[in-house]
Amino acid sequence: MRIGFLGVALAVALALAQRSSSAQPSPWSPDGSWIAYVLTASPPPASPDDPVGWFFFAPSVGSADSPPPAAPHETLWATHPTSGDSVVLDQVGGMLTDPAWTTDGRGLVYGRLLVSDDLRTARFELILKQSLDSERILAAWPWRRRTPTLDEQARRCVAISSSGSWVVAPDPDAPGLVLIERPSGRVARHLDNACRPSWSPETDWLAFVRDSDPPRVELLDPAASEPLVLATLPGLGPSGFPSPFWSPDESSVSLLVPAGPPDGPFALRLERFRVDPPGPEPAWLLNEPPAPSLAPDAAAGLAFLDDNQLFLSLHGHGRSSQIAWLRGQRGEVFKRFHPLFDTSALHRLDLNPRPGPPLLAVRLGALARALPPALCRPDDESLIPLVPDADARLAWQRQLHQTLTALLSTLERPVPGDRSPPPQAPSRLPLPVQAAEQDSAWRRMRRIAQIGDSLLPADPPPPSLPDPQRLALLVDRVLYPGLLGRTAEALQALDRLDPHVDDPDARLRLIGLRAQLTLTAGQSDRAQAILTYVDDETSRSGWLLLERPGQPPRAGDPYPGRPAWVDQLRAWFKGVQLAAPAPPTDPLSPGGAVPSAPTPNAALVPLDPE
């Protein structure tokens, strides 16, 4: 990570690109050269999601000496989307609001909530960051709410006006916003129950939503006495929808709202309201929303490409997620896609303000702040995760693991009409019999493997790396090359993973995976010898686990039934139509060593990745 150049970058004045049609808070710098975002540290997953146990369908099998997780904290990052260089702008043991760039691109404004060790007191500070070593506290006050939390951060965020003279921030006393005058730091106005602020692109007018009954869209001139009500919106619905969008000429404000009954199928409208004189304008009609119904915790992302095109994402609890590329004033769907898989929630979309092919910064995952943004190109649906540090890399690995698990459950036999259960493999790496060229789930798995493979560092993980990170990298060095057909590389990675696997069931699965990869690489005799050992060990009432060289065999408890994956391996071996193997010249014994990576055989050609 480079840190020296950011101070220079933040000090360069840059004008807004024409594509940016609103001053609502966005992670992109005005010239599109930086993305600023907050990451919340999350504890390591529970045992079923252990990076090794996950792979072998086993309980936690990592080291019991792993260090305890660090105390929760939030970090403000800035990442250069082209080079991937990242810097830490702030880190607190409390909470941070999403940042807002100043209009000239010289700095960032954000809020931080500092909580005492006993959680009894808290202090909110409004910060202007203009370089790595230049920080100004614009305002500060005690946080008087009973629970010290920056709740609903997507709604009650920080936003700075185009001139830089005014800032809105979370109200310390009650739900809502406060309007702060710069540079004095004076609180000029309390906006009760206000949320989703958006400043006009050129002048200091603030559009926001008043969370009242019914909700209202209001417009405020800081010099005026009272806000102007642009519209009343009965049944506005969930509060996770984006802030209002200003038109480039500031003549109108648009707001995404649900349409239809709250308890039934819904549609979406993009309502547009004239500013002077106030009144409704023809609305966008979004006829094909990405989900059939709207859950109470639904949230949406919205980004304008131009006056006639926009990108929309929507998700709710238990609902599938997609990005819709809409064209025309009636919301015709040009294309609809998910860059990973539709079980991964899409929380927000932010369009790069640079001219050229559209590039979206997307927040994914069950928790919007657990993952950094990923860059998504709508043209080819590609996804490039931002990885500022090792913790973020581990978070992306977990997200890809969850996605692959969901995809694996959709794999079916390639025989039409076959209703038998899907084949089972000893690990999350599917058997070739589970894949078919026409199977979209398999092709998507290969695509996700390409994303995961790009996250792997060039060198093997060093022993000094904390256990969760090292084990996750060791697993992924088996998984992704295996999915992409690089079998010899996967076998070599399996050798490095082997010393870290102690659970008896996971050890047996590891041996079955070695048989799977060895046969895929064309070493049929060696693969057959390994499978024969697995057959023997799972057929006896009490079994001996194959141990590592130089260690005595260890007696195990009676195996609780022959696992289905062993029979599936045997059936797949037969399906490859190998000749009956001769007795191996170096038969495996309980104290013998597992074969090392074989030389690939051209007779068995792995599937090429997409």
C-alpha positions in Angstrom: 0.0 0.0 0.0 1.3 3.4 -0.9 0.5 6.3 1.3 2.7 9.2 0.2 0.7 10.3 -2.9 -2.7 10.7 -1.3 -2.0 14.0 0.3 -1.1 15.4 -3.1 -4.2 13.8 -4.7 -6.5 15.3 -2.1 -4.9 18.7 -2.6 -5.7 18.9 -6.4 -8.8 20.9 -7.2 -10.9 19.0 -9.7 -14.2 20.0 -11.3 -17.3 17.7 -11.3 -17.7 15.7 -14.4 -20.8 16.2 -16.5 -22.1 12.7 -15.7 -22.6 13.6 -12.0 -26.1 14.9 -11.9 -26.5 15.2 -8.1 -24.5 16.2 -5.1 -25.8 13.4 -3.0 -23.1 11.6 -1.0 -21.0 9.3 -3.2 -17.8 7.3 -2.5 -16.3 8.5 -5.8 -14.1 11.6 -5.8 -15.4 14.2 -8.2 -12.9 13.2 -10.9 -13.4 9.4 -10.3 -9.8 8.8 -9.2 -10.6 7.7 -5.7 -13.2 5.7 -3.8 -13.6 6.5 -0.1 -15.6 4.1 2.1 -16.0 2.8 5.6 -15.2 -0.8 6.6 -16.5 -2.4 9.8 -14.3 -5.0 11.4 -16.2 -8.3 11.8 -15.3 -11.2 14.1 -14.1 -14.5 12.5 -17.0 -16.8 11.4 -18.4 -19.5 13.6 -17.1 -23.1 13.3 -19.2 -24.1 10.3 -17.7 -21.3 8.3 -14.1 -22.1 9.3 -12.0 -21.7 6.2 -10.9 -25.4 6.4 -14.0 -26.8 7.9 -16.1 -25.0 5.3 -14.2 -26.7 2.5 -14.5 -30.2 3.9 -18.1 -29.9 5.2 -16.6 -30.5 8.7 -16.6 -28.7 12.0 -13.8 -26.3 12.9 -10.4 -27.9 12.3 -8.1 -25.0 12.4 -5.6 -24.3 15.1 -7.0 -23.9 18.7 -4.2 -21.4 19.3 -5.6 -18.8 16.9 -5.5 -15.3 18.5 -8.8 -13.8 19.7 -10.4 -11.3 17.4 -9.5 -7.7 17.8 -12.0 -5.3 19.3 -14.6 -4.0 16.9 -13.6 -0.9 15.0 -14.3 1.0 11.8 -11.8 2.2 9.3 -12.1 5.0 6.7 -10.2 3.9 3.5 -9.4 5.6 0.2 -8.6 3.3 -2.7 -7.3 4.2 -6.2 -9.5 2.0 -8.4 -7.0 1.6 -11.2 -3.8 0.8 -9.2 -5.5 -0.7 -6.1 -3.3 1.4 -3.9 -5.1 2.1 -0.6 -4.6 4.3 2.5 -6.2 4.5 5.9 -7.7 8.0 6.5 -9.1 7.3 10.0 -9.7 4.4 12.3 -11.8 4.5 15.5 -13.0 2.1 18.2 -16.4 3.7 17.8 -18.3 4.4 14.5 -17.9 6.5 11.4 -20.4 7.9 9.0 -20.1 7.5 5.3 -17.8 10.2 4.0 -18.7 13.0 1.6 -16.2 14.6 -0.9 -16.0 18.3 -1.1 -17.1 19.6 -4.5 -13.5 20.6 -5.6 -12.2 17.2 -4.6 -9.7 18.6 -2.1 -11.0 16.8 1.0 -13.5 14.6 2.7 -16.1 15.4 5.4 -17.3 12.7 7.8 -18.5 12.1 11.3 -17.0 9.9 14.0 -18.6 8.7 17.2 -16.1 8.0 20.0 -17.5 5.8 22.7 -16.0 5.5 26.2 -14.7 2.1 27.4 -17.7 1.7 29.7 -20.1 2.6 26.9 -21.7 5.2 29.1 -20.6 8.3 27.3 -20.0 9.2 23.6 -18.8 12.2 21.7 -19.6 13.0 18.0 -17.0 14.9 15.9 -17.5 16.3 12.5 -14.2 16.1 10.6 -12.7 17.7 7.5 -9.8 15.6 6.1 -7.7 17.4 3.5 -4.6 15.2 3.5 -3.2 12.3 5.5 -1.8 14.7 8.2 -4.3 17.5 7.9 -7.5 17.1 9.9 -9.9 19.8 11.2 -12.7 19.2 13.7 -15.5 21.4 12.3 -17.8 20.7 15.2 -18.1 18.4 18.2 -20.7 17.7 20.8 -21.7 15.0 23.3 -23.8 12.2 21.9 -26.8 12.3 24.2 -28.9 9.4 22.9 -29.4 6.6 25.3 -27.7 4.1 22.9 -24.5 5.5 21.4 -25.0 4.4 17.9 -25.0 6.0 14.5 -28.2 4.1 13.4 -29.5 4.1 9.9 -26.2 5.5 8.5 -27.3 5.2 4.9 -30.1 7.7 5.7 -28.6 10.0 8.4 -25.3 10.7 6.8 -22.9 13.6 6.4 -23.3 15.8 3.3 -21.5 19.1 2.4 -22.9 21.8 0.2 -21.5 22.7 -3.2 -19.9 26.0 -1.8 -18.6 24.2 1.3 -20.4 26.7 3.5 -22.9 24.2 5.0 -22.8 20.6 6.3 -25.6 18.4 7.5 -24.8 15.7 10.1 -26.6 13.3 12.4 -28.4 15.1 15.3 -26.9 14.2 18.6 -30.1 14.6 20.6 -32.9 13.0 18.5 -33.4 11.2 15.2 -32.8 13.7 12.4 -30.1 16.0 11.0 -28.4 19.2 12.1 -27.4 22.0 9.7 -23.9 23.3 10.6 -22.4 26.6 9.3 -18.8 26.6 8.2 -16.3 27.7 9.3 -17.8 28.7 12.6 -19.2 25.2 13.4 -22.4 26.8 14.6 -25.5 24.6 14.6 -27.9 26.7 12.5 -30.9 24.4 12.5 -32.3 21.1 13.7 -34.2 19.0 11.1 -36.2 16.6 13.1 -36.8 13.2 11.5 -34.9 14.3 8.4 -32.9 11.7 6.5 -31.4 11.1 3.0 -29.9 14.6 2.4 -28.8 15.7 -1.0 -27.3 19.1 -1.8 -27.9 20.8 -5.2 -25.0 20.6 -7.7 -24.3 24.3 -7.9 -26.2 26.2 -5.2 -26.7 25.7 -1.5 -30.1 24.1 -1.6 -30.8 20.9 0.4 -33.3 18.3 -0.5 -34.2 15.7 2.1 -36.9 13.3 3.2 -38.9 14.0 6.4 -39.7 10.7 8.0 -43.2 11.8 9.1 -46.7 10.4 8.6 -47.0 10.6 5.7 -43.4 11.1 4.5 -42.5 14.4 2.8 -39.9 15.5 0.3 -38.7 18.9 1.5 -36.3 21.6 0.1 -34.3 23.9 2.3 -32.6 27.2 1.6 -30.3 27.6 4.6 -30.9 31.4 4.6 -34.7 30.9 4.7 -36.8 30.3 7.8 -38.6 27.1 7.0 -38.2 24.3 4.5 -40.5 24.1 1.4 -42.6 20.9 1.0 -42.1 19.6 -2.5 -44.3 16.6 -2.2 -46.2 14.4 0.3 -45.7 10.7 -0.4 -48.1 8.3 1.4 -46.8 4.8 1.6 -43.2 5.8 0.9 -42.2 2.5 2.3 -38.7 1.4 3.6 -36.2 4.0 4.5 -33.3 2.3 2.8 -34.0 3.9 -0.6 -31.4 6.4 -2.0 -31.3 10.1 -1.4 -33.1 12.5 -3.8 -31.4 13.2 -7.1 -31.0 16.7 -8.5 -31.2 17.4 -12.2 -28.0 19.0 -13.5 -29.8 22.3 -14.0 -31.3 22.1 -10.5 -34.8 22.5 -11.9 -36.1 19.3 -10.4 -35.5 16.7 -7.7 -36.2 12.9 -8.3 -36.9 10.3 -5.7 -37.3 6.5 -6.0 -40.4 5.3 -4.3 -42.3 2.0 -4.2 -45.7 1.8 -5.8 -48.5 -0.6 -5.1 -49.9 -2.1 -1.9 -47.4 -2.7 0.9 -48.6 -6.3 1.4 -48.6 -7.3 -2.3 -46.6 -7.2 -5.5 -45.1 -3.9 -6.1 -43.7 -1.6 -8.8 -41.3 1.3 -8.5 -41.6 4.9 -9.6 -39.0 7.5 -10.0 -41.0 10.6 -9.0 -39.7 13.9 -10.3 -40.7 17.2 -8.7 -40.2 20.7 -10.1 -38.4 23.1 -7.8 -39.7 26.4 -9.1 -42.6 26.5 -9.0 -43.0 23.3 -7.0 -45.1 20.5 -8.5 -44.9 17.0 -9.9 -43.4 16.1 -13.3 -43.9 13.0 -15.4 -42.4 10.1 -13.5 -40.2 7.2 -14.7 -42.3 4.0 -14.7 -40.2 1.1 -13.6 -42.4 -1.8 -14.7 -40.1 -4.7 -14.0 -38.6 -4.5 -10.6 -35.8 -6.9 -9.7 -37.8 -8.8 -7.0 -41.5 -9.9 -6.8 -42.2 -8.2 -3.5 -40.8 -5.7 -1.1 -39.6 -6.9 2.3 -39.6 -4.5 5.3 -35.8 -4.3 5.3 -35.5 -3.7 1.6 -32.8 -1.3 0.3 -32.0 0.0 -3.1 -29.2 1.5 -5.1 -29.8 4.0 -7.9 -27.4 5.6 -10.3 -28.1 7.8 -13.4 -26.1 7.3 -16.5 -28.0 10.1 -18.3 -31.5 11.5 -18.4 -32.7 8.4 -20.2 -30.7 5.6 -18.5 -30.2 4.4 -15.0 -29.0 1.5 -12.9 -31.1 0.1 -10.2 -30.5 -2.6 -7.5 -33.0 -3.8 -4.9 -32.9 -6.5 -2.2 -34.8 -7.5 0.8 -34.6 -10.3 3.4 -34.8 -13.6 1.6 -35.2 -11.9 -1.8 -32.9 -12.3 -4.8 -30.8 -9.4 -5.8 -30.1 -8.1 -9.3 -28.8 -5.0 -11.1 -31.3 -3.7 -13.7 -30.0 -1.5 -16.5 -33.1 0.6 -17.5 -33.5 2.6 -20.6 -36.3 4.9 -21.7 -38.8 6.9 -19.6 -41.0 3.8 -19.2 -38.2 1.8 -17.6 -37.6 -0.8 -20.3 -35.0 -3.3 -19.0 -32.0 -3.3 -21.3 -30.3 -6.1 -19.2 -30.5 -7.6 -15.8 -27.7 -9.4 -14.0 -25.9 -10.1 -10.7 -22.1 -9.9 -10.8 -21.8 -12.8 -8.3 -25.0 -14.7 -7.6 -28.4 -13.4 -6.6 -28.1 -14.7 -3.0 -25.5 -11.9 -2.4 -27.3 -8.7 -1.4 -26.7 -5.6 -3.4 -26.9 -2.6 -1.1 -26.0 0.4 -3.2 -24.7 1.5 -6.6 -22.5 4.5 -7.3 -21.5 5.5 -10.8 -18.0 6.7 -11.6 -18.4 10.4 -12.7 -15.8 10.0 -15.4 -17.0 10.0 -19.0 -16.7 6.7 -20.9 -18.1 3.2 -20.4 -20.1 3.0 -17.1 -18.3 1.7 -14.0 -20.2 1.1 -10.8 -18.9 0.9 -7.3 -21.1 -1.8 -5.7 -21.5 -2.8 -2.0 -22.4 -6.5 -1.6 -23.0 -8.9 1.2 -25.3 -9.5 4.2 -23.7 -6.5 6.0 -23.2 -3.5 3.8 -20.0 -2.3 5.5 -18.3 -5.7 6.0 -16.9 -5.7 2.4 -15.1 -3.0 0.5 -16.8 -1.8 -2.7 -16.3 -3.9 -5.8 -16.0 -2.3 -9.3 -18.6 -3.6 -11.7 -18.7 -3.0 -15.4 -22.3 -3.3 -16.6 -21.2 -3.9 -20.2 -19.6 -7.3 -19.5 -20.9 -7.8 -15.9 -17.4 -8.3 -14.6 -16.6 -7.7 -10.9 -13.3 -6.5 -9.5 -13.2 -6.5 -5.6 -11.2 -3.8 -3.9 -8.8 -5.3 -1.4 -7.1 -2.6 0.8 -5.6 -5.1 3.4 -5.4 -8.7 4.5 -8.6 -8.5 6.6 -10.6 -7.3 3.6 -9.1 -10.1 1.5 -10.3 -12.6 4.1 -13.8 -11.0 4.1 -13.9 -11.3 0.3 -12.9 -15.0 0.6 -15.8 -15.6 3.0 -18.2 -13.9 0.6 -17.0 -16.0 -2.3 -17.2 -19.2 -0.2 -20.8 -18.4 0.7 -21.7 -17.7 -2.9 -20.1 -20.9 -4.1 -21.9 -22.9 -1.5 -25.2 -21.5 -2.7 -24.3 -22.2 -6.3 -23.2 -25.8 -5.5 -26.6 -26.5 -4.2 -28.1 -25.7 -7.6 -25.9 -28.2 -9.5 -27.9 -31.1 -11.0 -27.1 -34.2 -12.9 -26.7 -33.5 -16.6 -29.3 -36.3 -17.4 -32.7 -34.7 -18.2 -35.5 -35.8 -16.0 -33.1 -37.4 -13.4 -34.7 -36.7 -9.9 -32.0 -38.4 -7.9 -30.0 -36.3 -5.4 -27.1 -34.4 -6.8 -23.7 -36.1 -6.7 -21.6 -35.5 -3.6 -17.9 -34.8 -3.5 -15.5 -35.0 -0.6 -15.1 -31.2 -0.6 -16.6 -28.1 -2.0 -14.7 -28.7 -5.2 -17.4 -30.5 -7.4 -16.8 -33.7 -9.2 -16.6 -33.4 -13.0 -19.8 -35.5 -13.2 -21.6 -32.6 -11.4 -20.8 -30.3 -14.3 -22.3 -30.0 -17.7 -21.3 -27.5 -20.4 -24.8 -26.2 -20.6 -25.1 -25.8 -16.8 -25.2 -22.1 -16.0 -24.4 -22.7 -12.3 -21.2 -24.5 -13.2 -20.1 -21.8 -15.6 -20.8 -19.1 -12.9 -18.8 -21.1 -10.4 -15.9 -21.0 -12.8 -16.4 -17.2 -13.2 -16.4 -16.8 -9.4 -13.2 -18.9 -9.3 -11.6 -16.5 -11.6 -12.4 -13.6 -9.2 -11.2 -15.6 -6.3 -8.0 -16.6 -8.1 -7.3 -13.0 -8.8 -7.3 -12.3 -5.1 -4.6 -14.8 -4.3 -1.2 -13.3 -3.6 1.7 -14.4 -5.9 3.6 -16.1 -3.0 2.3 -18.8 -0.6 1.1 -17.4 2.7 4.0 -17.0 5.2 3.8 -18.8 8.6 3.7 -15.4 10.4 0.2 -14.7 8.9 -2.6 -15.2 11.4 -4.2 -18.6 11.2 -7.6 -17.6 9.7 -6.0 -15.7 6.9 -3.3 -18.3 6.2 -5.8 -21.2 6.2 -8.2 -19.4 4.0 -5.4 -18.7 1.5 -4.3 -22.4 1.6 -7.9 -23.6 1.0 -8.4 -21.2 -1.9 -5.1 -22.3 -3.5 -6.7 -25.7 -3.8 -10.3 -24.6 -4.7 -9.8 -22.0 -7.4 -7.1 -23.8 -9.5 -9.2 -26.9 -9.1 -12.3 -25.2 -10.5 -10.2 -23.6 -13.3 -8.7 -26.9 -14.4 -5.1 -26.3 -13.0 -5.1 -29.7 -11.3 -1.3 -30.1 -10.7 -1.3 -26.7 -9.0 -4.3 -27.7 -6.9 -2.5 -30.9 -5.8 0.6 -29.0 -4.8 -1.6 -26.6 -2.7 -3.2 -29.7 -1.1 0.3 -30.7 0.1 0.7 -27.4 1.8 -2.8 -27.6 3.3 -2.3 -31.2 4.6 -0.4 -30.3 7.8 -3.1 -28.0 9.0 -5.9 -30.6 8.9 -6.4 -32.7 12.1 -10.1 -33.5 12.3 -10.4 -37.3 11.3 -13.4 -36.8 9.0 -11.7 -33.8 7.3 -8.5 -35.9 7.0 -10.4 -38.6 5.2 -12.1 -36.1 2.9 -8.7 -34.6 2.1 -7.6 -38.1 0.9 -10.7 -38.5 -1.2 -10.1 -35.0 -2.7 -6.6 -36.1 -3.5 -8.0 -39.2 -5.4 -10.4 -36.9 -7.2 -7.7 -34.5 -8.3 -5.2 -37.3 -9.1 -7.7 -39.0 -11.5 -8.6 -35.6 -13.1 -4.8 -35.1 -13.8 -4.7 -38.5 -15.5 -2.8 -40.6 -12.9 -5.4 -43.4 -12.8 -3.3 -46.0 -11.0 -2.3 -43.7 -8.3 -5.8 -42.4 -7.9 -7.2 -45.9 -7.7 -4.8 -46.8 -5.0 -5.9 -43.8 -2.9 -9.6 -44.6 -3.4 -9.0 -48.2 -2.4 -7.6 -47.0 0.9 -10.6 -44.8 1.4 -12.9 -47.7 0.5 -11.2 -49.9 3.1 -11.2 -47.4 5.9 -14.9 -46.6 5.5 -16.0 -50.2 5.2 -14.6 -51.5 8.5 -16.3 -51.1 11.9 -13.3 -49.3 13.3 -10.9 -47.5 11.0 -7.4 -46.3 11.0 -6.7 -42.8 9.7 -3.9 -42.5 7.2 -1.3 -40.4 8.9 1.6 -38.3 7.7 5.0 -39.8 7.1 6.9 -40.7 10.3 3.8 -40.7 12.5 2.1 -43.8 13.8 -1.4 -44.7 12.6 -4.2 -43.5 14.9 -7.2 -45.6 15.7 -10.5 -43.9 15.2 -14.0 -44.5 16.4 -16.2 -46.7 14.3 -17.1 -44.7 11.2 -20.7 -43.6 11.4 -21.9 -45.1 8.1 -20.3 -45.1 4.8 -20.4 -41.5 3.5 -22.2 -40.9 0.2 -19.2 -39.1 -1.3 -17.1 -42.3 -1.2 -19.7 -44.2 -3.3 -20.0 -41.2 -5.6 -16.2 -41.2 -6.1 -16.2 -44.9 -6.9 -19.1 -44.4 -9.4 -17.3 -41.5 -11.0 -14.1 -43.6 -11.3 -16.1 -46.3 -13.1 -17.7 -43.7 -15.3 -14.4 -42.5 -16.6 -14.1 -46.1 -18.0 -10.6 -46.7 -16.8 -9.0 -50.1 -17.4 -8.9 -52.3 -14.3 -5.8 -51.1 -12.5 -3.0 -53.5 -11.8 -2.0 -53.9 -8.1 0.0 -50.9 -7.2 3.7 -51.4 -6.9 3.8 -49.2 -3.9 0.5 -49.9 -2.1 -0.6 -47.4 0.5 -0.5 -48.5 4.1 -2.0 -46.7 7.1 1.5 -45.3 7.8 2.3 -44.5 4.2 2.5 -41.1 2.6 -0.2 -39.6 0.4 1.2 -39.3 -3.2 2.5 -36.0 -4.3 1.3 -34.0 -7.3 1.5 -36.1 -10.5 2.4 -35.0 -14.0 -0.7 -34.1 -15.9 -1.9 -36.6 -18.5 -3.0 -35.2 -21.9 -5.5 -38.0 -22.2 -7.8 -36.3 -19.7 -8.3 -32.6 -20.6 -9.8 -30.4 -17.9 -12.7 -28.2 -18.8 -11.4 -24.8 -19.9 -12.5 -21.9 -17.8 -14.8 -19.3 -19.4 
